[in-house]
Amino acid sequence: MTYSICTTNGTQHGIAIATKALSVGSSAPQLSRHGGLCSQSITNVPLGVRAARLVDGGAGVDAAVSTLLARDGDASLRQIHGVDQWGNSIVHSGEDCVDWFGHIEKKNYTIAGNMLEGKHVIEVMADTFEDTKDMSMGDRLINTLLAGENAGGDKRDENAQSAAIKIYDPDNPAIHHDIRVDDHEDPVNELSRIFNIGKEQNKDWKEKFPKSKLQRLP
């Protein structure tokens, strides 16, 4: 069971994901300086890594993923989605993913899930993301993930096991922009708790050091 969101505003790119598996942050979300994508269901880690590298090199996320999926003999088991800074997006839910599975593709964000209680899980996530436009990207991602959890998540009535959030922000390499909860009874709420601690600590850091002295990412 997995549900996730990938988004971009043209400068920042973010991913949030939760799953009933160990250490999802180490394998499924792949972040590039030009966009982000998630490889889930039966995760093909090399495909995700290679796709992110192609996007780093200037390829659209749709072209990168489609090219690699065409060479994958198990594409019907994969669920992959993502966005890039040029307005491209990709959604792929292979026909052999575990029901309920599906995706939503909108301007600047994609949402996908499998082995879910129903379509309403990702619909609630999309509604939450749309309703939080005044929040920071990180807060929007956390709230969207919480919405998926509260909407039912896993069709087996089980909690997720791990969760993660990743954000590329060239102007603010904040500690709360890359957080993993690798094994927990309630990983989504634990991720939210750690995220909020990191956000407060980052405020203190920015007060001590002017923005001009913060390391700018390439």
C-alpha positions in Angstrom: 0.0 0.0 0.0 1.3 3.4 -1.0 0.0 6.9 -1.6 2.1 9.9 -2.6 2.2 13.3 -4.2 4.7 15.0 -6.4 4.5 18.8 -7.0 6.4 21.8 -8.4 6.0 25.5 -8.5 8.7 26.0 -11.1 11.4 26.7 -8.6 10.7 24.3 -5.7 9.9 20.6 -6.2 8.5 18.4 -3.5 7.4 14.8 -2.8 5.5 13.3 0.1 4.9 9.5 0.4 3.6 6.9 2.9 3.6 3.1 2.5 3.1 -0.2 4.3 6.8 -1.1 3.8 10.1 -0.3 5.5 12.2 2.8 4.6 10.2 4.2 1.7 12.2 7.4 1.7 15.3 5.5 0.6 13.8 4.1 -2.6 10.6 5.4 -4.0 10.9 9.3 -4.1 13.5 10.6 -6.5 14.2 14.4 -6.4 16.0 16.3 -9.2 16.9 20.0 -9.3 14.4 20.2 -12.2 11.5 18.1 -10.7 10.6 15.0 -8.9 9.0 11.5 -9.3 7.9 8.5 -7.3 8.4 4.9 -8.3 6.0 2.7 -6.2 3.8 -0.5 -6.2 6.6 -3.0 -7.2 9.3 -0.3 -7.0 11.9 -0.2 -9.6 14.6 1.8 -7.8 17.1 1.9 -10.8 14.3 3.2 -13.1 13.5 6.0 -10.6 17.2 7.0 -10.2 17.9 6.9 -13.9 14.7 9.0 -14.6 15.8 11.6 -12.1 19.3 11.8 -13.7 17.7 12.3 -17.1 15.6 15.1 -15.7 18.7 16.6 -14.1 20.2 16.6 -17.6 17.3 18.5 -19.1 14.9 15.7 -20.2 11.2 16.2 -19.5 10.0 13.8 -16.8 7.4 12.4 -19.1 9.9 11.5 -21.8 12.4 10.2 -19.2 10.0 7.8 -17.5 8.2 6.7 -20.7 11.6 5.8 -22.3 12.6 3.7 -19.3 9.2 2.1 -18.9 9.4 0.9 -22.5 12.5 -1.1 -21.6 11.0 -2.6 -18.4 9.5 -6.0 -18.8 7.5 -5.6 -15.6 6.0 -2.2 -16.4 2.5 -3.6 -15.7 3.5 -3.9 -12.0 4.9 -0.4 -11.7 3.2 2.8 -10.5 5.2 5.9 -11.4 4.3 9.6 -11.4 6.0 13.0 -11.3 6.4 16.5 -12.5 9.1 18.9 -13.7 9.7 22.6 -13.8 8.9 22.9 -17.5 5.2 21.9 -17.0 5.6 18.2 -18.0 4.1 15.4 -15.9 3.8 11.6 -16.0 1.3 9.2 -14.5 1.6 5.5 -15.0 -0.4 2.8 -13.1 0.3 -0.6 -14.5 -2.7 -2.9 -15.0 -1.3 -5.5 -12.5 -1.0 -3.1 -9.6 -3.1 -4.2 -6.6 -6.6 -2.7 -6.4 -7.6 -0.1 -5.6 -5.0 1.7 -7.6 -5.0 4.9 -9.7 -3.8 8.4 -10.1 -4.7 12.1 -10.5 -2.8 14.4 -12.9 -3.3 18.2 -12.5 -1.4 21.3 -13.3 1.9 21.2 -11.4 1.1 18.1 -9.3 0.4 14.4 -9.5 -1.0 12.0 -6.9 -1.0 8.2 -7.1 -1.8 5.2 -4.8 -2.3 1.5 -4.8 -3.8 -1.1 -2.5 -6.0 1.7 -1.2 -9.4 1.6 0.4 -10.8 3.4 -2.6 -10.4 6.3 -5.1 -11.6 8.7 -2.4 -8.2 8.5 -0.7 -6.4 10.3 -3.5 -9.4 12.5 -4.2 -9.3 13.8 -0.6 -5.5 14.3 -1.0 -6.1 16.4 -4.1 -8.8 18.4 -2.5 -6.5 19.1 0.5 -3.6 20.1 -1.7 -5.9 22.5 -3.6 -7.3 24.0 -0.4 -3.9 24.8 1.1 -2.5 27.1 -1.6 -1.7 29.8 0.9 0.7 27.4 2.8 4.3 26.7 2.2 5.1 23.7 0.0 6.2 21.7 2.9 3.0 22.4 4.9 0.9 21.5 1.9 2.6 18.2 1.4 2.3 17.2 5.0 -1.3 18.1 5.2 -2.0 16.2 2.0 -0.3 13.1 3.3 -2.3 13.4 6.6 -5.5 13.7 4.5 -4.7 10.4 2.7 -4.1 8.7 6.1 -7.3 10.1 7.6 -9.3 9.1 4.5 -8.6 5.4 5.0 -5.3 4.6 3.3 -4.6 0.9 3.2 -7.6 -1.2 2.1 -6.6 -3.9 4.7 -7.3 -1.4 7.5 -3.6 -1.3 8.4 -1.5 1.8 9.2 1.4 2.8 7.0 4.9 1.7 8.2 7.1 4.4 6.8 6.8 7.9 5.3 9.0 10.6 3.9 9.0 14.2 2.6 11.6 15.6 0.2 11.8 19.2 -1.1 14.3 20.8 -3.5 14.5 24.6 -2.7 17.6 26.3 -4.0 17.1 29.3 -1.8 16.4 27.4 1.5 18.2 24.1 2.1 16.2 23.6 5.3 16.5 20.6 7.6 12.8 20.0 7.5 13.0 19.6 3.7 14.3 16.0 3.8 12.8 13.8 6.5 12.3 10.1 6.7 10.4 7.9 9.2 11.6 4.5 8.3 9.6 2.3 10.8 6.8 3.5 13.0 3.3 2.5 14.2 2.0 5.9 12.9 4.6 7.2 10.5 2.6 10.0 8.9 1.8 11.7 12.1 5.4 11.1 13.3 6.6 12.7 10.0 4.4 15.7 10.7 5.8 16.0 14.2 9.4 16.0 13.1 8.7 18.3 10.2 7.2 20.9 12.6 10.2 20.6 14.9 12.6 21.1 12.0 10.6 24.1 10.7 10.9 25.8 14.1 14.6 25.1 14.3 15.1 26.4 10.8 13.5 29.7 11.9 16.1 30.0 14.6 18.9 29.2 12.1 17.7 31.9 9.6 17.6 34.5 12.4 21.2 33.8 13.3 22.5 33.7 9.8 21.4 36.2 7.1 20.0 34.6 3.9 23.1 35.7 2.0 25.2 33.5 4.1 23.0 30.4 3.7 24.5 27.8 1.4 22.8 28.1 -2.0 22.2 24.8 -3.7 23.4 24.4 -7.4 
